[in-house]
Amino acid sequence: MVDLAKTRKSHGPSEAQIQKAVIDYLRWQNITFFRINVVGIPLKDGSFRPNSQMKGIADLSLIIRGKSVWFEIKRLNGRQTQHQKDFAEKVRKAGGYYFLIRSVEQAQSAINYLRGMK
């Protein structure tokens, strides 16, 4: 697991550190998940063109008790973009679950909530 104590105190752990810790926890719990890597479309010159279809998609997609679950990872002072807010609304309207996660503890709480649903 990532040692989140070794982070800058003013802003807490980075999104990458939080995501790594959450992924470690998901693996430990044997939860099916997919990390969404939003990379643009590669061009011949080595650069990337943004993939407009992926704007706002959450960082992690999980399946818990047959439910579609999405985790957007943000650091303590991180804010969602409008595209991310729009994606969250689409997930909810489709009957899925979307969580803004700022710590492993929040991920654990979300998972426990979903596991407790009937």
N, C-alpha and C positions, 0 to 999 in steps of 0.2 A: 504494500500500500504506500501511497504518497505521504510523506511526512508534512502535513499541512502546518505544523508548528514552525517550519523553516520557510516562512513567507514574509513579505513586507507587512509590517504591522498596520500601516496606515490604510491599506486597501484590502488586506486579507489575501487569501490565495488567488491565483490567477484562474481564469476559466479552464485553462488546460489542466491545471492541478486538480481542480474540483472534478472535472470530467474523468480524469484518470482514476481518482479515488472512487467515484461513483461506478465506473466500469469494473474496477476491482471488486467492489461490493456485489454488483450484479453477477459477476462470475462466481463469486463465493456462494451466492444464494442460488446458483444454477438457474438464473432467469434468462429466457431467450430475449436477446436484444440485438439491435443493429446500430452501429455508429454511422451517422450520415455525414459523409465527407463532401461538402459542397465546394467543388472545384469547378472552375469555368471550363469551357470547351477549348481544348488545345488548338492553337493555330500553327501554321507552317513555320512562322518566324520564332516559335518557342514561347510566345506570349499566350495569354488565355482571354477568351471572350466570356463575359459573365453569362451564366446559364439562368435566364429569366424564369424558367419553370421551377427552379429550386429556391427562389427568393423567399426567405422567411421560414423555410422548413426547419424543424427542431433538430437538435444535435443527436438525440438518441430516440430510437423507436423500440418499444418493448411490447411483449405479449404476456399479459398476466391474467390467468384464469379466462383465456379466450377473448380478452379485451384489448383493443388497440390503445396503447399508451405512448405519449410523447413527452420527453423531457427536454426543455430548453435550459441549458446551463449558463448561468450568469454569475459573475463575482458579486460581492456584497453591494457595490455601488453601480453595477451594470444595469443598463436599461434595454428593454426590448425595442426593436425597430418597429415601424408601422407594419412592415411586411410580416414580421414575427407575430404581431398582434392579430393580423388578418388570418395567418395560418392557424393560430390557436382557435379562433372563432370557427373556421372551417372544420377543424377536428371536433369541436364540441357539437356543432350542428349535425355532424355525421354520426354522433353517438359515441365518439372516442373520448379519451381523457388526456388533458394537457396540463403539465405542471411546470412552473418556473422554479428551477432548483438552484439554490445558492450554497448548498452544503450536502455532505453525505447524509447527515441527520434528516434533512428535508426529503431526500430520496427514500430513506428508510421509512419515514412517516407516510409518504405517498404509497409506497409498496404495501405497507401494513394496512392502510385504508382500503386499497383495492383487494387485498387478500381477504379482508373481513367482510366484503360485500357478498350479498347472496343473490 
